[in-house]
Amino acid sequence: MFKNTLDNKRYYTLNYFFRQKFKQKVIKIPLDVNSSCPNQLNGGCIFCSNRSTSNISDATLDIVKQFNKGKEILEKKWPNSLYIAYFQSGTNTYGSVKTIKKFVDKLLVINNVVGISIATRPDTLSDDWLAYLNDLNKKTFLTVELGLQSSNEKTLNFINRGHTVNDFTKAVLKLQKRNIFTVAHIIDGLPYENKNDMINTIKYLNNLKISGIKIHMLYISKNTKLARIYENKNFPILSKEEYIDIVCEQLRNLDENIVIERITGDPIVDELIEPKWLVKKFCVLNDIDKEMVKRNIYQGDLVK
Ligand code: SF4
């Protein structure tokens, strides 16, 4: 059995990480506080549908009600858990520190909340924000999630990320200097990327000594620039088998100490154009496990 898992996974699961750290099941409660995004002014990422992908968060509710509603839904599946409040949608460090701090202060006093997770962009971490995150990290278990998507500069331009790979490197170093647990989001199957590009992104993250990673499969949502590009040029979308093959190779190349927070995509079903196979998330996860057994491979077994 792989050392950093509690089940049959051959990679370092978030569940294992939390069990080691908190000695109990921990679940993340997704929150939407209507955070906007600076890249929207620049046209936005081509795949962005500008909607929360969570069907749990509800931006119309007060922050505590929103948290409690999410908790109620998730604790049916995982009773007696601890919680991390997860600011998921938009670029949460774009607005003022004061606004998010007010929410965080209300969440941290809720029973069994053991951490805060904040999703943002690498080019949106001002000195004020870094000072606040530094303080917050001393009070609770803080995670900052940064979108990278690819370490290929040409791809970042094509998808209109509005930041460079170097911006990402600099942001990670600033967070690491403050001992903040930092998670990178990447996307597999971006237009015109090949398997080597996707493995290179993993190697770049190894070198950066990132704490955790979320691997997403690219999906095309209705009413996005990507949907228009797809309709005009119909670039190839990865099949489920190709995606599984790439993820297996990425995991082999990923340092065994990097926590895997996600390994598939989570599209909004009624907005999804392609790939339809992504809707069956648990089949994808199971097939990755089966393929790793079949090939007898583990996370990090190709890392020297
Ligand atoms: S950074 Fe996120 S919210 Fe902003 S445009 Fe890109 S995907 Fe959308």
Residues whose N, C-alpha, C, O or C-beta is under 5 A from the ligand:
A	BS01	SF4	C37 N39 Q40 G44 C45 C48 G90
